[in-house]
Amino acid sequence: MRTGFSQWGLLPRPVCLAIMVLMVAGCAEERSLNDLMNFVETTHRDTAPKVEPLPEQIPVVSVTYQGDPSQDPFARSNVFGTPEAQVIAEPEPDPLEPDADRTPEFLEQFPLDALQMLGTLQLEGDTWALVSAPDGEIHRVMVGSYLGQNNGKIIAIDSSEGVLEIEERYRGVSGRWELRPSEMRSGR
């Protein structure tokens, strides 16, 4: 066993004993809440709070409302308008609107791009176009015939060029009917 050294490590016993005595002496002095109160009081005695002044208030101008007793702001006529102002004029008929009473022709059930022009034919002074439908049938059409799903009407048949000129009617973004020209060429 070693002599002269404490169990705490390599410090000699007298040094460890002195440290312990000082620690006990530091705790032996009696302190109370009064010491804390005195410290707080002396610390805050010379300290003044720094508060910024409030901004200057702008004076408010008051206005007294003088309501007209004959006018009610919530009357139906003031909210929704008068019945005379609400009369909506009938829109004029659209000259391009398709005839709703017309019986649709057979080729109107197919999209225009699904139909194919095969050629033209001259019979008794009339020019006809031969159009193949997706179901495999071949149909004879002439100027004034309808085909395609957008009210497509044949306006001209050019037999020398093998072209079928068509005017389609569709409803535009404004809600009115518009014309869109298109053509169908024979597969020569």
C-alpha positions in Angstrom: 0.0 0.0 0.0 1.3 3.5 -0.8 1.8 6.0 1.9 1.1 9.7 1.6 -1.3 9.5 -1.4 -5.0 9.7 -1.4 -7.5 7.4 -3.1 -8.4 10.2 -5.6 -5.4 9.9 -7.6 -1.9 11.2 -7.3 -2.6 14.1 -5.0 -1.0 13.9 -1.5 -3.5 13.5 1.3 -2.7 16.8 2.9 -3.7 18.6 -0.3 -7.0 16.6 -0.6 -7.7 17.3 3.1 -7.2 21.1 2.5 -9.5 21.1 -0.5 -12.2 19.3 1.5 -11.9 21.8 4.4 -12.2 24.8 2.1 -15.3 23.3 0.5 -17.0 22.7 3.8 -16.0 26.2 5.0 -17.5 27.7 1.9 -20.8 26.0 2.5 -20.8 26.7 6.3 -21.4 30.4 5.8 -25.1 31.0 6.2 -26.8 32.7 3.4 -30.4 33.6 3.2 -33.0 35.1 0.9 -32.1 38.5 2.3 -28.8 38.5 0.6 -30.5 37.9 -2.7 -33.0 40.7 -2.1 -30.2 43.1 -1.3 -28.3 42.2 -4.5 -31.3 42.7 -6.7 -32.2 45.9 -5.0 -28.7 47.4 -5.4 -28.4 46.2 -9.0 -31.7 47.7 -10.2 -31.5 50.9 -8.2 -29.5 52.8 -10.8 -31.1 51.1 -13.8 -33.8 53.0 -15.6 -36.0 51.2 -18.3 -35.5 52.5 -21.8 -39.0 52.8 -23.4 -39.4 54.5 -26.8 -42.0 57.2 -26.9 -45.3 56.4 -28.7 -45.7 57.7 -32.2 -47.7 60.8 -32.6 -51.3 60.0 -33.3 -52.9 61.5 -36.4 -56.2 63.2 -35.6 -59.2 61.4 -37.1 -61.7 63.5 -38.9 -65.1 62.3 -38.1 -67.9 62.6 -40.7 -71.5 62.2 -39.8 -73.5 60.2 -42.3 -76.7 61.9 -43.5 -78.7 59.1 -45.0 -81.4 59.9 -47.5 -84.6 58.4 -45.9 -86.1 57.9 -49.4 -83.1 55.8 -50.6 -82.7 52.3 -49.1 -79.2 51.0 -50.0 -80.5 47.4 -49.6 -83.7 47.7 -51.6 -84.1 45.0 -54.3 -83.9 47.6 -57.1 -80.5 48.9 -55.8 -79.1 45.4 -55.4 -80.5 43.6 -58.5 -81.4 46.6 -60.7 -84.8 47.5 -62.0 -86.9 45.0 -64.0 -86.6 47.3 -67.1 -82.8 47.1 -67.0 -82.9 43.3 -66.7 -84.7 42.8 -70.0 -82.3 40.8 -72.1 -82.6 41.4 -75.8 -83.2 38.3 -77.9 -80.1 37.4 -79.8 -80.5 37.7 -83.5 -80.7 34.4 -85.3 -77.3 33.0 -86.4 -77.3 32.9 -90.2 -74.8 30.0 -90.1 -76.8 27.8 -87.7 -77.4 24.4 -89.3 -81.0 23.4 -90.1 -82.1 21.3 -87.1 -85.1 19.9 -89.1 -82.9 18.4 -91.8 -82.6 14.7 -91.9 -78.9 13.7 -91.4 -77.4 11.8 -94.4 -75.7 8.5 -94.0 -72.1 9.8 -94.3 -72.6 12.3 -91.4 -72.2 9.6 -88.8 -68.4 9.3 -89.7 -65.6 11.8 -89.0 -64.4 13.5 -92.1 -60.9 12.1 -91.7 -62.4 8.5 -91.8 -63.9 9.1 -95.2 -61.9 8.7 -98.4 -62.6 10.1 -101.8 -62.1 7.5 -104.6 -62.8 9.6 -107.7 -65.4 11.5 -109.7 -68.1 10.4 -112.1 -70.1 12.3 -114.8 -73.7 11.1 -115.2 -76.3 13.0 -117.3 -74.4 16.3 -117.0 -74.0 16.1 -113.2 -70.7 15.6 -111.5 -70.6 13.0 -108.7 -67.9 12.1 -106.2 -67.3 8.5 -105.0 -66.6 8.4 -101.3 -65.6 5.3 -99.3 -67.0 4.9 -95.8 -65.2 3.1 -92.9 -67.8 0.3 -93.2 -66.4 -0.5 -96.7 -69.4 0.8 -98.7 -68.9 3.3 -101.5 -71.3 6.2 -101.7 -72.2 8.7 -104.5 -72.3 12.4 -103.3 -72.8 15.6 -105.2 -72.7 19.4 -104.5 -75.1 20.1 -101.6 -74.6 16.6 -100.0 -73.5 16.5 -96.3 -70.8 14.4 -94.8 -68.7 14.3 -91.6 -69.7 15.0 -88.1 -69.4 18.8 -88.2 -72.2 19.6 -90.6 -69.8 19.3 -93.6 -71.5 20.4 -96.8 -70.0 19.8 -100.3 -69.7 23.1 -102.0 -67.7 22.1 -105.1 -66.4 19.0 -106.9 -63.3 19.5 -109.1 -63.1 16.4 -111.3 -59.9 17.5 -113.1 -57.9 17.8 -109.8 -59.9 15.1 -107.9 -60.8 17.5 -105.1 -63.9 17.7 -103.0 -64.4 21.2 -101.4 -66.3 21.0 -98.1 -67.5 23.7 -95.6 -67.9 22.5 -92.1 -70.0 24.4 -89.5 -68.9 24.3 -85.9 -69.7 26.3 -82.8 -66.9 28.7 -82.1 -65.7 30.0 -78.7 -68.1 32.9 -78.8 -71.0 30.4 -79.1 -71.8 31.5 -82.6 -71.6 29.1 -85.6 -68.5 29.5 -87.8 -67.4 28.1 -91.1 -64.2 26.0 -91.6 -63.2 25.2 -95.2 -61.6 21.8 -95.8 -61.1 19.5 -98.7 -60.8 15.9 -99.5 -58.5 14.6 -102.3 -58.8 11.4 -104.3 -56.2 8.8 -103.7 -54.7 8.9 -107.2 
